[in-house]
């Protein structure tokens, strides 16, 4: 009996060492498939486009989903909603709205708070601008950002995308 127990323990140890012993906890949510995220992200971007049209703003919409308890990687999809940049002029250096939307998302990934609401000063690469929203879901985090309008409009557009994703992930 002791020999069988020892052999079983050794096989378990070898399996774990080989990476074959990983198992999802019985009550852990099932991982979200790429196909499911893509469909949800498309729907969220469409909701954002609709809200942007209602508010008469253009810019860039970004949706991100990070599975799990911490943000270590994410799936992302973006859409240009009328324009991706404001071209430079003689007196202004212009705006890369895609970069600004992702900067908002990056800030939220670190702080787990809506963009522009963190209690710390913005880090290099961040602006501290509002316009992005984040929510913890049963399977991970949803991060949505829009850039192109006034901050309050960007937030409203982002909330439209968040509502699509929040309950489904």
C-alpha positions in Angstrom: 0.0 0.0 0.0 2.8 2.4 0.9 4.5 1.6 -2.4 1.4 2.5 -4.4 1.0 5.7 -2.5 4.6 6.6 -3.1 4.3 5.9 -6.8 1.1 7.9 -7.1 2.8 10.9 -5.3 5.8 10.6 -7.6 3.6 10.6 -10.7 1.7 13.6 -9.4 4.9 15.5 -8.8 6.3 14.7 -12.2 3.0 15.8 -13.8 3.0 19.1 -11.9 6.6 19.7 -12.8 5.8 19.0 -16.5 3.0 21.5 -16.4 0.3 18.8 -16.8 -1.1 19.2 -13.3 -2.7 22.5 -13.9 -6.4 22.3 -13.3 -9.0 25.0 -13.1 -10.7 25.2 -9.7 -14.2 23.7 -9.7 -15.9 27.0 -9.2 -13.5 29.1 -11.4 -15.1 30.7 -14.4 -14.5 29.1 -17.8 -11.9 31.0 -19.9 -13.4 33.3 -22.4 -12.8 32.2 -26.0 -11.2 34.6 -28.5 -14.3 34.2 -30.7 -16.6 35.2 -27.9 -14.4 38.3 -27.0 -14.2 39.3 -30.6 -18.0 39.3 -31.0 -18.5 41.1 -27.7 -15.8 43.7 -28.6 -17.4 44.3 -32.0 -20.8 44.9 -30.3 -19.2 47.2 -27.7 -17.4 49.2 -30.4 -20.7 49.6 -32.3 -22.4 50.8 -29.1 -19.6 53.3 -28.7 -19.9 54.5 -32.3 -23.7 55.0 -31.7 -23.2 57.0 -28.5 -20.4 59.1 -30.1 -22.8 59.9 -33.0 -25.5 61.0 -30.5 -23.0 63.2 -28.8 -21.6 64.4 -32.2 -18.0 63.5 -31.3 -15.4 61.6 -33.3 -12.2 59.9 -32.2 -10.9 56.5 -31.3 -12.6 53.7 -29.3 -10.7 51.0 -27.5 -12.0 47.9 -25.6 -9.7 45.6 -23.6 -10.4 42.4 -21.6 -8.0 41.0 -19.1 -8.9 37.6 -17.8 -8.2 36.7 -14.2 -7.5 38.5 -10.9 -4.7 40.7 -12.1 -3.9 42.4 -15.4 -1.0 40.5 -16.9 -2.2 40.4 -20.5 -5.3 41.5 -22.4 -7.2 41.1 -25.6 -7.9 44.4 -27.4 -9.9 45.8 -30.3 -10.2 49.3 -31.5 -12.1 51.4 -34.0 -11.6 54.7 -35.5 -14.8 56.7 -35.1 -14.4 59.5 -37.6 -10.8 60.4 -37.0 -7.6 58.9 -35.6 -5.7 62.1 -35.1 -5.7 65.9 -35.0 -3.1 67.0 -37.5 -0.4 69.4 -36.4 -0.8 73.1 -37.2 1.6 76.0 -37.0 0.6 76.6 -33.4 -0.4 73.1 -32.2 1.6 69.8 -32.3 -1.5 67.7 -33.0 -3.0 64.7 -31.2 -2.7 61.0 -31.8 -6.1 60.0 -30.4 -5.2 56.3 -30.6 -2.2 56.8 -28.4 -4.3 58.9 -26.0 -7.0 56.1 -25.7 -4.3 53.5 -25.0 -2.6 55.8 -22.5 -6.0 56.0 -20.7 -6.3 52.2 -20.8 -2.7 51.7 -19.5 -3.4 54.0 -16.6 -6.5 52.0 -15.7 -4.6 48.7 -16.0 -2.2 50.0 -13.3 -4.7 51.8 -11.0 -7.8 49.7 -11.5 -9.7 53.0 -11.4 -11.4 55.0 -14.2 -8.8 57.1 -16.1 -8.1 60.5 -14.5 -9.4 59.5 -11.1 -6.3 57.9 -9.6 -5.1 59.2 -6.3 -1.5 59.3 -7.5 0.0 61.7 -10.1 0.2 60.5 -13.7 3.3 58.5 -14.5 5.4 59.0 -17.6 3.3 57.8 -20.5 0.0 58.7 -18.8 -1.9 62.0 -19.0 -4.3 61.6 -16.1 -7.2 62.5 -18.5 -10.7 61.2 -18.0 -12.4 59.2 -20.7 -11.8 55.6 -19.8 -13.8 53.3 -17.6 -12.9 50.0 -15.9 -15.0 47.3 -14.3 -14.3 44.0 -12.5 -16.3 41.2 -14.0 -16.8 37.7 -12.8 -14.0 36.5 -15.1 -11.6 39.4 -15.2 -11.4 43.2 -16.0 -13.0 45.2 -18.8 -11.2 48.4 -19.7 -12.8 50.8 -22.2 -11.5 54.1 -23.4 -12.4 56.8 -25.9 -10.5 59.8 -27.0 -11.6 62.7 -29.3 -14.2 64.7 -27.4 -14.4 66.6 -24.2 -13.6 64.4 -21.1 -17.3 64.1 -20.1 -18.2 63.0 -23.7 -15.3 60.5 -23.8 -16.6 59.0 -20.5 -20.1 58.7 -21.9 -18.9 57.0 -25.0 -16.8 54.6 -23.0 -19.7 53.7 -20.7 -21.7 52.6 -23.7 -19.0 50.1 -24.6 -18.6 49.0 -20.9 -22.3 48.2 -20.6 -22.1 45.7 -23.5 -19.0 43.9 -22.1 -19.6 44.1 -18.3 -22.4 41.6 -18.0 -21.1 39.2 -20.6 -17.6 38.6 -19.3 
